[in-house]
Amino acid sequence: MTSECEITSNAFNEVIKELFPSEKKLKLATDARAALQLACEGYICQVFQDASLCTSLARRQTLIPLDIHVAVRLRRSGGDRLLDGYAD
């Protein structure tokens, strides 16, 4: 994993503002914001990898919203360990 972010910092700042609308003066240190952004992007990438695996296991070529939903549910239930063996 690289430390370069794919989402621009301005776009990520807008997401933070949307997530915390009541915290108008929410301030995060630059390093903290970068770490949060990196962690979010890493999580999103893992979810899409897992969703892609769900697509493959269903013998489809097109990823559908249900695949993402299943991947997120498995991650929330601790199923991320279940999907690790299929990534190879």
N, C-alpha and C positions, 0 to 999 in steps of 0.2 A: 504494500500500500504506500502510495506517495503522499507527501504532505501538501501537495498542491490541491486547491479546491476547484471543483468544476463550476459551482454556483458562484456568481459574482457576490462580493461582499454587500453591495447595495441591495441586491435582491434578497439576500439572506437577512439583512437588517429589516426589510419590509415584512418578511415572514415572522420575525421576532415581534415586531409591532402588532401584527395581527393576532399572534398567540397571547400577547399580554396587553390588551387594549386599556386596561385600568391602570397599568403602570406606565404612565406617560413619561416619567423621568427615570425609567429603568436604565441603569448604566452598567455596562459590563466592561471589564478591562479588555484591551485589544487581544491579549493572549487568551483570555477566557472565551471571548467571542470566537476566535479562530479555532480553539479546541472544541467548542460546542458545534461549530460548523463542520469540522472534520469528522466528529463523531456522528453527526446527523447524516452526512453524505455516506459514511461507511455503512451505517445501518440501512439506508435506502438502497445502496448497491447490494447488500446481502439479501434484502427482501426481494429485489428483482432477480437475483441469481436463483433464489429458492422458488420464486414464481415461475421462472423459466424451466426449472426442473419439474415443477408440477405440470407445465405445458407438455414437456417431453414425455412424462409418465402417462399422460392422457393421450399420447400419440397424436398430438396436434402440433402445428407449426406456428400458430398465432396465439400469443399471450392474451388472455381475456381478464377482465376485472376479478373474476372468481379465483383465478390463480393467485393474484396478489392477496386477496382476502384469505385464502387457505394458508399461504405462506406466513402472513401476519399472525393468524390464529395459532399456527404451529409454533412460531417463535414465542408467543405469549404463554403458551402452555408448557414451555420448556422443550418443545419439539425440535429446536435448532440442532440438538445432538442427533436426532433421527435423520435429518437431512444431510448431515456432514458426510456420511458414508456413501451417498449417491453422487457427490459432486465430482468424483474422479472420472 
